Amino acid sequence: MINLLIGGILGLIIATVGFDLTQNPDRNLTIQTVTNIVIALATFVAVAINYLSIKSQKESRRWEVNKDVLIKVSTTLSDLMAQTSKLSDNAFNDLQGIPEEHKFSPDNSIYSKFEQYLEHTVSVCCPLLNKEVIAAIAKYKKIDSNITHAYEIDEFDIFQAYDASYAAQEELMKTLNKTIKKYAAI
């Protein structure tokens, strides 16, 4: 849209100057032509400022609408990543025969809360979020399902499952952080 507007205004300026020069080939630009060019440039600047203002307002509204959802998903994902990392470390230590220094018992409510937020994000907020976040969530869900299946059929041991889950969670977190930074205009 803005490209069309810029092209139209520049075309108008060139047409005005060209028309004036063809009508008065022996004279230079007239005051009227210079005035028309200045008016066209001022119009161009005003339209550009208006366009940028509307775009900024749209991004601000998008952030306000999505802020709570994105922060909740990001926060629970962060908690889940910390838990998955600890579980992965414990599984690795078990495989290596290293005794645990600290007993860690996972909090299953973190995973269920995260799944609930993901489901809520996809089912309710889908029209408000950008396609990149929705695609990243769908990709994460598919990878998580594949990891669970691979573990159930003994294709992955527990350490590989936790490690793969952590990698998938990291990818989703990168996308969420990128989107949050974009929406928050940071």
C-alpha positions as CSV (number, residue, x, y, z in Angstrom):
1,M,0.0,0.0,0.0
2,I,2.7,2.5,1.0
3,N,4.7,1.6,-2.2
4,L,1.7,2.4,-4.3
5,L,1.3,5.7,-2.5
6,I,4.9,6.6,-2.9
7,G,4.8,5.7,-6.6
8,G,1.7,7.8,-7.1
9,I,3.1,10.9,-5.4
10,L,6.4,10.6,-7.2
11,G,4.5,10.1,-10.5
12,L,2.4,13.2,-9.8
13,I,5.6,15.3,-9.2
14,I,7.3,14.0,-12.3
15,A,4.1,14.5,-14.4
16,T,3.7,18.1,-13.0
17,V,7.3,19.0,-13.8
18,G,7.1,17.3,-17.2
19,F,3.8,18.9,-18.1
20,D,5.1,22.4,-17.1
21,L,8.3,21.9,-19.1
22,T,6.4,20.7,-22.2
23,Q,4.0,23.7,-22.0
24,N,6.8,26.2,-21.5
25,P,10.0,24.8,-23.2
26,D,11.8,28.1,-23.2
27,R,11.3,28.9,-19.5
28,N,12.4,27.2,-16.4
29,L,10.0,25.9,-13.7
30,T,7.3,28.4,-12.7
31,I,6.4,29.4,-9.2
32,Q,3.2,27.4,-9.6
33,T,5.0,24.2,-10.5
34,V,7.4,24.6,-7.5
35,T,4.4,25.2,-5.3
36,N,2.7,22.1,-6.5
37,I,5.9,20.1,-5.9
38,V,6.2,21.4,-2.4
39,I,2.5,20.6,-1.7
40,A,3.0,17.1,-3.1
41,L,6.0,16.5,-0.9
42,A,4.2,17.8,2.2
43,T,1.3,15.4,1.4
44,F,3.7,12.6,1.0
45,V,5.4,13.3,4.4
46,A,1.9,13.6,6.1
47,V,0.8,10.3,4.7
48,A,4.0,8.6,5.7
49,I,3.7,9.9,9.3
50,N,0.0,8.8,9.4
51,Y,0.9,5.3,8.1
52,L,3.7,4.8,10.6
53,S,1.5,6.0,13.4
54,I,-1.3,3.6,12.5
55,K,1.2,0.7,12.2
56,S,2.6,1.6,15.6
57,Q,-0.9,1.7,17.2
58,K,-1.7,-1.7,15.6
59,E,1.4,-3.3,17.2
60,S,0.6,-1.7,20.5
61,R,-2.9,-3.1,20.5
62,R,-1.6,-6.5,19.4
63,W,0.8,-6.5,22.4
64,E,-1.9,-5.5,24.8
65,V,-4.2,-8.2,23.6
66,N,-1.6,-11.0,23.6
67,K,0.5,-9.9,26.5
68,D,-1.1,-12.1,29.2
69,V,-1.3,-15.2,27.0
70,L,2.3,-15.0,25.8
71,I,3.7,-14.2,29.2
72,K,1.8,-17.2,30.8
73,V,2.9,-19.6,28.1
74,S,6.5,-18.3,28.3
75,T,6.6,-18.5,32.1
76,T,5.2,-22.0,32.3
77,L,7.5,-23.1,29.5
78,S,10.5,-21.7,31.5
79,D,9.4,-23.7,34.5
80,L,9.0,-26.8,32.4
81,M,12.4,-26.3,30.9
82,A,14.0,-26.1,34.3
83,Q,12.3,-29.3,35.4
84,T,13.1,-31.1,32.2
85,S,16.7,-30.1,32.5
86,K,16.9,-31.5,36.1
87,L,15.2,-34.7,35.0
88,S,17.6,-35.0,32.1
89,D,20.6,-34.6,34.4
90,N,19.2,-37.2,36.8
91,A,18.6,-39.6,33.9
92,F,22.1,-39.1,32.6
93,N,23.6,-39.6,36.1
94,D,21.5,-42.8,36.5
95,L,22.8,-44.1,33.1
96,Q,26.4,-43.3,34.1
97,G,26.0,-44.8,37.6
98,I,26.6,-41.5,39.3
99,P,24.7,-41.2,42.6
100,E,22.4,-38.2,43.0
101,E,23.6,-35.4,45.1
102,H,20.1,-34.0,45.6
103,K,16.9,-35.9,45.3
104,F,14.6,-34.2,42.8
105,S,11.0,-35.1,42.5
106,P,9.2,-33.6,39.4
107,D,6.1,-31.5,39.7
108,N,3.6,-32.9,37.3
109,S,1.3,-29.9,37.7
110,I,3.9,-27.8,35.7
111,Y,3.5,-30.0,32.6
112,S,-0.3,-30.1,32.9
113,K,-0.5,-26.3,33.4
114,F,1.8,-25.8,30.3
115,E,-0.4,-28.1,28.2
116,Q,-3.5,-26.2,29.4
117,Y,-1.9,-22.8,28.4
118,L,-0.8,-24.2,25.0
119,E,-4.3,-25.6,24.3
120,H,-5.9,-22.3,25.4
121,T,-3.5,-20.3,23.2
122,V,-4.2,-22.4,20.1
123,S,-8.0,-22.7,20.6
124,V,-8.8,-19.2,21.9
125,C,-6.1,-16.8,20.8
126,C,-5.2,-18.3,17.4
127,P,-6.8,-15.4,15.4
128,L,-4.9,-12.8,17.5
129,L,-1.4,-14.4,17.3
130,N,0.9,-14.4,14.4
131,K,1.3,-17.5,12.3
132,E,4.9,-18.1,13.5
133,V,3.8,-18.7,17.1
134,I,0.9,-21.0,16.1
135,A,3.2,-23.0,13.8
136,A,5.8,-23.2,16.5
137,I,3.2,-24.5,19.0
138,A,2.0,-27.1,16.5
139,K,5.5,-28.2,15.7
140,Y,6.3,-28.5,19.5
141,K,3.1,-30.6,20.0
142,K,4.0,-32.9,17.2
143,I,7.6,-33.3,18.4
144,D,6.4,-33.9,21.9
145,S,4.0,-36.6,20.7
146,N,6.8,-38.2,18.6
147,I,9.1,-38.3,21.6
148,T,6.5,-39.9,23.8
149,H,5.8,-42.5,21.2
150,A,9.5,-43.2,20.7
151,Y,9.9,-43.7,24.4
152,E,6.9,-45.9,24.7
153,I,8.2,-48.3,21.9
154,D,11.7,-48.2,23.5
155,E,13.3,-46.3,20.6
156,F,14.4,-43.7,23.1
157,D,15.7,-44.3,26.6
158,I,14.6,-41.9,29.4
159,F,17.7,-39.6,29.0
160,Q,17.2,-39.3,25.2
161,A,13.5,-38.5,25.7
162,Y,14.2,-35.8,28.2
163,D,17.0,-34.4,26.1
164,A,14.9,-34.3,23.0
165,S,12.0,-32.7,25.0
166,Y,14.3,-30.0,26.3
167,A,15.6,-29.2,22.7
168,A,11.9,-28.9,21.5
169,Q,11.1,-26.7,24.4
170,E,14.1,-24.5,23.7
171,E,12.9,-24.0,20.1
172,L,9.5,-23.0,21.2
173,M,11.0,-20.6,23.8
174,K,13.1,-18.9,21.0
175,T,10.0,-18.3,19.0
176,L,8.0,-17.0,21.9
177,N,10.8,-14.7,23.0
178,K,11.2,-13.4,19.5
179,T,7.4,-12.7,19.3
180,I,7.3,-11.1,22.7
181,K,10.2,-8.8,21.7
182,K,8.5,-7.9,18.5
183,Y,5.1,-7.2,20.0
184,A,6.5,-5.3,23.0
185,A,8.6,-3.2,20.6
186,I,11.8,-4.0,22.5
